[in-house]
Amino acid sequence: MASMHAPPHPAGPRIWSPTGWQTLPAAQQPDWPDQAAVDAVLAQVAKLPPLVFAGEARTLQAALANVAAGRGFLLQAGDCAESFEAFSANAIRDKLKVILQMAVVLTYGAGLPVVKVGRIAGQFAKPRSAPTELVDGVELPSFRGDMVNSVEPTAAARRPDPERVLRAYHQSAATLNLLRAFTTGGFADLHQVHTWNQEFVAGSPSGRRYDATADAIDRALRFMTACGVEVAATPALHQVDFYTSHEALVLGFEQAMTRQDSLTGGWYDTSAHMLWIGDRTRQLDGAHVEFLAGVGNPVGLKLGPTATPADAVALCGRLDPGHVPGRLTLICRMGAAHIERVLPPIIEAVAAAGHPVVWACDPMHGNTFVGPSGHKTRRFDDVMAELASFFMVHRTLGTHPGGIHIELTGEDVTECLGGAHEIEDGQLSLRYETSCDPRLNASQSLELAFQVAELLRG
């Protein structure tokens, strides 16, 4: 998959090293109790095979370059945080089903190719707003994702354990193995679109609408065959390109997974095809920006409601000094109440600076609150309101609304309010299964895809 015509290395003339971040402030890092044990684990990780390859990352960057130019759309979706306990082939399959369904709806409904990137096979660490939290009146270290500690509310379980880093690597490898089998072995064949609709989704309004779309695709495939088109010989109809991503949070792990590409000489973080920097770790002089400035992977950058045009331009300058199309995706997560005020001047400033970025919207993180039941949740209507504003701002400015970044699951959970089934606060406890942030269930995700397709059509 490696390209002989790779873009210039994004670090440009700067002298960069995978260890250079260690001299800078690093936010949101685990408070490991035994640094020698951490060093021993990371030394093991550094010897393990890469999870992804540099050529695959370059292929993704080329696809994202088309998105930046207005010729495609990015669908980035998956779990808030992957779990050791919920790991199973069925869970991976069902999550992939939902993402494939959403991609089909967006492609068929809007007529644009969809770049499919999962929050999967590595999303095991989470930033937290405070180092401790109260659980049943007891103050405990915050849960920072299964790579670091356990969600169980005991002092022992919340103690960071570096052996979890190894477990996260091996689960990521197993997940990637299954994803590659599904996406190239017939499961993702467009002739199978009906089988992607899960039983509990099929009876919902979005499920019935999806079945109508699947019927139309079936008719189109039969028509192509009748016209003499070699459908069986068209790979794009039988398999999909599917990429992985996660927040590059635990920098020791990311450094251990960074390898020098033998073809180009550039450095690539082989833990995922795409890595992103969160809104809490985007300090211009911080370790996360320094680290991702030097890897050749496509990079995402979350921008929250406190981001300014000057912040965005300065960060683009660090992360994309070469102005390389597809290198940088700016992921806005500003909240429905703020996006129309905060986003337009940022878009104008980045455009004036000449950075060919992908503009994506994360409508989840800026719309989170704790309801009367005590559950952290999000309203489906707020999610859609932020997406509608995102599209409206881009239409007004004449720029391309290039993608969405969604937290979802393939399970029939009750974590977000609203949607066609009108989930209410009192129903959240029925199947509230997330270990961190609330996710859209499969039916809500499909409903969102149909509405986004309509927004894409204008």
Salt bridges, closest charged atoms under 4 A:
GLU56 OE1 - ARG180 NH2 3.15
GLU56 OE1 - HIS273 NE2 3.03
ASP79 OD2 - LYS95 NZ 2.82
ASP79 OD1 - ARG439 NH1 2.62
ASP94 OD1 - ARG93 NE 3.06
GLU133 OE2 - ARG158 NH1 2.62
ASP146 OD1 - ARG164 NH1 4.00
ASP189 OD1 - HIS191 ND1 2.81
ASP189 OD2 - HIS238 ND1 2.69
ASP211 OD1 - HIS194 ND1 3.50
ASP215 OD1 - HIS194 NE2 3.00
ASP218 OD2 - HIS194 NE2 2.95
GLU254 OE2 - HIS246 NE2 2.85
ASP261 OD2 - ARG58 NH1 2.95
ASP279 OD1 - ARG282 NE 2.70
GLU290 OE1 - ARG14 NH2 2.92
GLU290 OE1 - ARG318 NH2 2.90
ASP311 OD2 - ARG282 NH1 3.92
ASP320 OD2 - HIS355 ND1 3.18
ASP362 OD2 - LYS302 NZ 3.01
ASP362 OD2 - HIS365 ND1 2.65
ASP382 OD2 - ARG379 NH1 3.53
GLU407 OE2 - ARG119 NH2 3.04
GLU407 OE2 - LYS126 NZ 3.79
GLU407 OE2 - HIS365 NE2 3.04
GLU407 OE1 - ARG378 NH1 2.80
GLU415 OE2 - ARG439 NH2 2.80
GLU433 OE2 - ARG431 NE 2.83
ASP437 OD2 - HIS365 NE2 3.56
ASP437 OD1 - LYS376 NZ 3.00
ASP437 OD2 - ARG378 NH2 3.60
GLU454 OE2 - ARG209 NH2 2.70
